[in-house]
Amino acid sequence: MTRTSATNSGGGSQLLDRAVLLLDLVADAGVQGLTLKELTEASGLNDATCHRILTTLVGHKLLSREDRKRRYRLGARMSIYGVKAARGPGLISRCDVALTRLRKRTTDTVHLMARLNHDSVCLDRRDGESIVPTLTGSIGGSVPLGVGPGSIAMLAQLDEDEQNFIISANLERYAGYPNLTEARIRELIAQTRERGYAIDNGELIPGVAGISVPIFTNGVFAGASIGFTLPCAKLGPQTFAQYAEYIAEEISFSSEG
């Protein structure tokens, strides 16, 4: 959408055009987001109009606003819309049966994660018999890339330049998670690349473990992962390796399908 189409439209469509323009601008800005001043300059809208539309979008969770830096980013509802749009002949459909079988085989919570810009979003999940907290909370929930095994499994497959860019962009966001420093994330990436899957032995949520395997389709990284969340008390010497094998088998079947 051009600035002219957003500001010159007549009738009831004008407000919608302006809202979509602001959403597009924020989406293009990525994880850094944009300030009100930057949005007014880029959109051509005056401060009052721009602020009014942004406030409405934040109220509907289409955008989020960071109070400290006063920057706007895409909101939680956008992630949920993305998840719903992905249903059909895409990744969620291909992995549907795999998730159901994995849950039945282990009785643990299993989830499908995918990369969205600098975030890792839960596209689908099957809850296990044990009620355990998860980092994303529910379908549509997200965490910064670098947080949790589902995220690390994907981050580890990217080239070093892209890893560095994402880690740098998300660095301030990592502060909200216990002991999650840049050095620790790089250590987890190295370990994941060596073993082929990512793990968390109760480091982020006390008493809750996780394991994730990246998804490849025809040898190409698909920007997604499948993983388990389970109580640490259930872990045995071979649990992580065994669960990684279960996931790898299902990913292979799903890719062939």
HELIX and SHEET records of a PDB file:
HELIX    1   1 ARG A    3  ASN A    8  1                                   6    
HELIX    2   2 SER A   13  ALA A   29  1                                  17    
HELIX    3   3 GLY A   30  GLN A   32  5                                   3    
HELIX    4   4 LEU A   36  SER A   43  1                                   8    
HELIX    5   5 ASP A   47  GLY A   59  1                                  13    
HELIX    6   6 ALA A   76  ALA A   86  1                                  11    
HELIX    7   7 LEU A   91  THR A  106  1                                  16    
HELIX    8   8 PRO A  149  LEU A  155  1                                   7    
HELIX    9   9 GLU A  160  TYR A  174  1                                  15    
HELIX   10  10 GLU A  182  ARG A  195  1                                  14    
HELIX   11  11 CYS A  232  LYS A  234  5                                   3    
HELIX   12  12 THR A  239  GLU A  256  1                                  18    
SHEET    1   A 3 LEU A  34  THR A  35  0                                        
SHEET    2   A 3 ARG A  71  LEU A  74 -1                                        
SHEET    3   A 3 LEU A  63  GLU A  66 -1                                        
SHEET    1   B 6 SER A 142  PRO A 144  0                                        
SHEET    2   B 6 ASP A 119  ARG A 126 -1                                        
SHEET    3   B 6 THR A 109  LEU A 116 -1                                        
SHEET    4   B 6 VAL A 220  PRO A 231 -1                                        
SHEET    5   B 6 VAL A 208  THR A 217 -1                                        
SHEET    6   B 6 ALA A 198  ILE A 205 -1                                        
END                                                                             
